[in-house]
Amino acid sequence: MANDKGHTVFFDVETQRLIDEVGGWHHIARLGLAAAVTYNTADGLFRHYTEAQVADLIAELQAADLVVGFNVLRFDYEVLRPYTHVDLQRLPTVDMLAHIYQRLGFRVSLGALAEATLGTDKSADGVQAVHWYRQGRIDKVLAYCQQDVAVTRDLYRFGQQNRYVQYRDRYWRLQRVAVNW
């Protein structure tokens, strides 16, 4: 299975609009890119992107041996679709949410997995990020997005090393789900 040896890029995007403003989940491509952050294992650096730099973001994703994200196939790539003719779905990708959903049959949030597995929490959410974007606080959006990328990277690596991640069930009991990413 894929690992993050070589050239893996972890990434996340934040949007300009909310789902209810674009007509629902069938119109993700209308959300607009507010910001994106990558973490590249080739050099160990985080990179920040805004809508004006989306071509550079796409180039970094294309250059990767592996792209890793959380809900990247159904969300992040869809947000980026209007900005490129590249079929992002064809990139070598690990979508951690899709992996978890395939095993459990239901969705578990990145925040819930991070809390149960790593003992950390997300600093905000996508709704707050849209509000910051509208206030012109791109620095706050990028900081939040970078934290999500770091959590994604750390959760991915934990799963690689331990072959499981954890979540809490409806009774708040800690549960494990096997992973092979």
Beta strands, then each sheet from edge to edge (+ up, - down):
strand 1: 8-15
strand 2: 33-40
strand 3: 45-50
strand 4: 66-69
strand 5: 93-95
strand 6: 164-168
strand 7: 174-178
sheet 1: 3+ 2- 1+ 4+ 5+
sheet 2: 6+ 7-
end
